[in-house]
């Protein structure tokens, strides 16, 4: 299973559990709405943080792949030049 899906599932479960806990707690309606709003903001902040970490991870992997392709291209260019020299020598 994908790690991102697990993290999102855990965060969603925690948010639902927190909301249900607040809804069933004996408090005034205005207090309950404030608590739900705060939990929603916390959940949104956590989700944004996870998304930014995901983007950073993807960017890092892209840069590594780009470097590998560049190295491969450089090696191929060197090999081609050597093959040209060998062909002229023959």
MODELLER restraints for C-alpha pairs under 7 A, 6 or more apart:
rsr = mdl.restraints
at = mdl.atoms
rsr.add(forms.Gaussian(group=physical.xy_distance, feature=features.Distance(at['CA:15:A'], at['CA:43:A']), mean=6.49, stdev=0.5))
rsr.add(forms.Gaussian(group=physical.xy_distance, feature=features.Distance(at['CA:19:A'], at['CA:36:A']), mean=6.03, stdev=0.5))
rsr.add(forms.Gaussian(group=physical.xy_distance, feature=features.Distance(at['CA:22:A'], at['CA:32:A']), mean=6.28, stdev=0.5))
rsr.add(forms.Gaussian(group=physical.xy_distance, feature=features.Distance(at['CA:22:A'], at['CA:35:A']), mean=6.99, stdev=0.5))
rsr.add(forms.Gaussian(group=physical.xy_distance, feature=features.Distance(at['CA:23:A'], at['CA:32:A']), mean=6.66, stdev=0.5))
